């Protein structure tokens, strides 16, 4: 019951506002009751002050801020906020002078008929311009309201930050779609030119991968098993157009069944390895992939042969968006919970190691694959 109520509270903005302002009214009433020694008498006039604070907050938080501050009209924001604040203080003082102070004085006079209260002495104008009373009204009017406005500004900042991150992630994922499609269509074009009987298999495999990219990657995470299944299909496509001397090794250690990962995080690494590891300028063409899951820690190492014509430096050619894309997505999705290391100093080897902290920990062991790439491993992912 309590869990359900908490879920409703955190999911319902109206409930949050109602609770906040009820607590504010209760605190104001309790503070006034300390002075006049009566909770109900304090509540009687606190409601009027409370209504001024509520109107003040929503005027600034939901009218002034969206129309000025969020549009970077800073002078207009300062002017409008000051105008709302002065209006609220003036209303607060008028309520005090014409209702609250006489009510409190009558209540206190019943307790002590000899009491003299300097605050209500003088004319209405004298009371209105009295500096000490004005500053006291300013403090009581603004303290709760600007605390609420600070919460409002923080939520706006956080929502905008989350929206910006989401937009950037969507843009980075959208980069992968045409990039992958362009490379695969090039392979399909080469096969159709040669009238290869493998072309229909490439079309079927490509359709399965595109279905995953277009319809299943719009969520923050996907099952790690699904990502590995797509990698397996991509490797199958590449094998169709590669010569028999291509050596592919895939090793998997640990539990992947219940783990989740950001979509399309590993596939670009595999694509990059095939792009550079199976070129005709490579003498011994090979790709080695090793994925290790230990608890919630994932490590993926992929290495490939490097063309002899490429200088001995990290192989990140111009126009390659794969590695740069992954680096940026890791910073957004797994901040302070990832490592990306690129090794290309060796003469004939290029390697990339990605380590991330996953959200879930699976419950059963998964065998280590050894030797050549084994397509039947995909059946054990689920």
N, C-alpha and C positions, 0 to 999 in steps of 0.2 A: 504493500500500500504506500509506504513512504517512498520507495523507489519510483513508483508510478507517479506520485505527486512531484517528486524532484525532476523527473523527466519532463513532465508537463510544464513545470515552472521554467526550466532552462530552454524549452522549445517555444514558449509562448511569451512574446514580448509584452503584450498587454498585462499578463499576470506579473511580470517583473516590475512594470511601472506601478501597478496597483500596490504591490507589496512594499516597494520603496517609499511611496508617498504615505502609506499607512504607518510605516515605521517613523517617518519624518514627523507626522502629526503626533504620534505617541511620544516621541522624544521632546517635542516642543511643549506638549501638555505637561509632561513630568517636570520639566525645568521650571515652567511657570508655577506649578503646584508647590514646588519647594518654597517659593516666596509667599504665596497667599494661603498655603496650608489646606488647599482643597483641589482635588483632582478634577471633579466635575465642573467646578466654577472655572478652573483653568481651561478645560476643554471647551467651555461655552464660548469664549472669545478667541481661543487659539485657532478655531476652525476658520475664522475670517483671515487671520494672518496666513494660514496654510493655503487658502484659496489664492491669495495674492502670489505666493511663491510658486504654486502650480502654474498659474497663467504666465508668470514671468519666465519660468523655465521653458515652457513650450513655445513661447514667443521667440525666445533667443535660440533654443535648440533646434526647432523645427521650422522656423520662418527666417530668422536673421542669418543663421549659419549657412543654410543651403543657398541663400540668395546673395550672400556677400563673401563669407570666408572661403567657401568651397569654390567660388568663382574668382578667388584671389583679388577681391575688392576690399583690401584691408582697411582703407580709410572709412569706407561705408560701414564695414563691420564694427569698427571702434565707435563710430558715431551712433549707429543703431543700438549697439549694446549699452552704451552710456545712456541713451535716451530711454531704453526699456528699464535700466536700473534706476534712474532718477524717478521715473514714473512709478515704479514699484515702491520706492522709498517714500514718495509723497503719499501714495495710497495707504501705506503702512502707518504713516504718522496720522493721517486723517482718521483711520480706524481707531488708532490709539486715543486721539483727542476726543472724538465724538462718541466712542462706544467703550473701548476696552478700559481706558484709564478711569472714567466715571464708574464703570461697573466694578473694577477692582477697589476703587476708593470706598464705594458703598459697602462692599464686602468686608474690607478692613475696618471700616468705621463701626461695623456691628461688633467686631472683636475688641476694638479700642476706640472709644469715642473722642479721645483727646489727640488722636493721631493728626499730624500735619504733613501733607505730602507736597513737596515743592514742585514736583513734576507737573501738577495740574494748576499751578498758580499762574495768573496772568491771563491775557486775552488769547483768543484762538491764534492770532498771528504771532504773539509772543511765544506760545508753545510750539508753533510750527517752525519758527526759525531758531529755536533754542539749540545750540550746537551739540551739547552732550546728548540730548534726546535724538537729534538727527543722526549722529554717528552710531548711536545704539540701534536705531532703526535700520541703518545701512548694514550693520554687522548681522543683525538677525535676518534681514531680507536676503542678503547675498551669500551667506555661508553655505546653507543647504543647496541653494540654487546652483551656485558655481561648482559645488562638489558634483552635483548631478550633470552639469554641463561638461565637466572634465571627463566623466565616464562616457558621456555621449561622444565627445571628440575622440577619445581613445578607441571606441567602437568603430567610429567612422574611419579612423586611420587604419585600424586592423582590417576592416572590410575592404577598403581600397587596396591595401597591401595584398590581401589574399586574392582579390580580383586581378591585380597586376601579375601576381605569380601564376595564377591559373591561365591568364591570357598568354603569358610567355611560355608556359609549358605546352599549351595548345599549339602555339606557333612552332615550337621546337619539334613537337610530334608531327605537325603538318609538313615540316621540312623533310622528315623521313619518308613520308608517303610518296611524293613524286620522285625523290632520290632513289628509293628502292625500285619503284615501278620502272623508271628509266633504265636502270641497269638490267633488270630482268627482261624487259622488252627487247633490249639489245641482244641478249642471249637468244631469245625466241626468234628474232629476226635472222640471226646467223644460222639457226637450225632450219628455218623455212627456206632460206636461200639454197641450202644443201639438200632440201627435200628430205630431211631426216625423219624417220619414223618415230623419233622421240618427241617431236614437236607437240602432239596431242597431250602427252604426259606432262610436258612443261606447262601447257595451258591449264590443265586440271590443277596442278600443284600451285600455279600462280593464283588461280581463282580462290583456292583455300586460304592462301596467305593474305590475299587482298580482303577476303571476308573478315579475317581476324583484325587486320589493320583498320578497316573502315567501320566495323560494327562492334568490335569487342574491346577496343583500346580507348574508349571514351570515359573510362573509369580511372580513379587514381591508382588502383593496383589491379593486377590480374594474378591468377594462380601461376606459381612458378612452373608447375607441370605443363601448363598451356604454353607458356613462353618457350619451354624446352621442346615441346611438340612442334611449334612453328619453326624453331631452329632446325629440327630434324627434317622437316619438309623442305626447308631452304637448302640444306645440305644435299638432299636427294636431287633437287633441281640442278644444283651445281655439278653433281656427279654425272648427270645425264649429258652435260655438254663438255665435260672434261675427259682427258685421256685416262687410260687405265693406270698410268704411272703415278697418278696423284694419290698420296698417302694421307689418309684422314684418321685421326685418333680422337675419340671422345671418352673422357673418364668422368664418372659421377660418383661422389662419395657423400654419404649422409642422407638426411631425410628431406624430401622435397614435396611430399604429398599434400601437406597442409600449409605450406609457405606461400606468401604473396610477395609480389615485386612490382615495381613501376613498369608499365607496358613498354615494349620496344626498347629496353635498356641493353639487352645482350645481343639482340639480332644485328644491330649495326656493326658491332665488333666482329661478328662472324662474316658479315658481308665485306667488311674492310679487309679481313684476312684473305678471303677468296679473291678479292680484287687485286691484291698485290702478291699473294703467295702462289698463284697459279699462272703467272705470266710466262710467256715463252722464253724470256731472258733468264728465268730461274732454272738452274741446272737440275737440282733435286727438289721437286715440288712436293711440299708437305704442309699440313696444318695440324696442330696439336691443341686440343681444348681440354681443360681440366676444371670441373666445377666441384667445389667442396662446401657442404653446409654443415656447420657445427653449431648446434643450438639455434640461435638467431643470427649467427654470423655467416655470411655468404662470401666466398672467394671464387672468382672466375678468372682463370688465366688462359689466354689464347696466344699462341705463337705461330709464326709461319716463316717460310723461307723468304729471303729478300733478294730481289734482282741484283745481279752483279753490277749493273750500270748505275745503281742508286748510291750516292755517297754514304759513308758510314756515319749517319746522324739519324735522329728520330724521323721515321718515314711518315710525314704528314704533308703530302703534296698539296699544292694549291688547288682549290676547288673541292677538296674533300671535306664535307660537312659532318661526316660520321663521328669522328673523335671529338671535334669541337662541340658538337651537339650533345654528346654524352657527358662531356665535362660540365657543361652548363646545366643540364638536367640533374646531374648528381648534386650540384650545389644548391638547386632549388628544392629537390625532393628529399634528399638525405643530407641536410646541412649538419656538419660536424659528425656525421655518422657514415662517412665513406672515405675511401682512398682510391685514387686513380694513378697508376704508375705506368709509364711508357718507356720501354727499353728498345733502343735501336742502334746502340754504339757498336755492337758486334758486326762483323763483316757480312755475315750471311743469315742473321736471325733478327726478326722484329717481334716484340712481345708486348702485350698489354695485360695488366693485372688490375681487376676491379674488386674492391672489398667493400661491402655494405652491411649495415645492421638491419635485419629483417624485423617485421612486426610480430610474426608468429613463430612458434616453435612446434615442429611436427612431433608425432608420437611413435613412429615406428621406423626401423632401420631401412636403408636403401642400399643395395649392393654397389660395389665399385665395379665399373666396367673396365676391362683391360683389352689390349690388343687393338684390332681394327674397329672402325666405327660400326656399331651394331644397331640397325633400325628397330629391332625388336624391343630395345630399351623403352621406346616411346609407349609401349603397351603397359609398362609398369609405373608410369608417372602418376596415374590417377589412383 
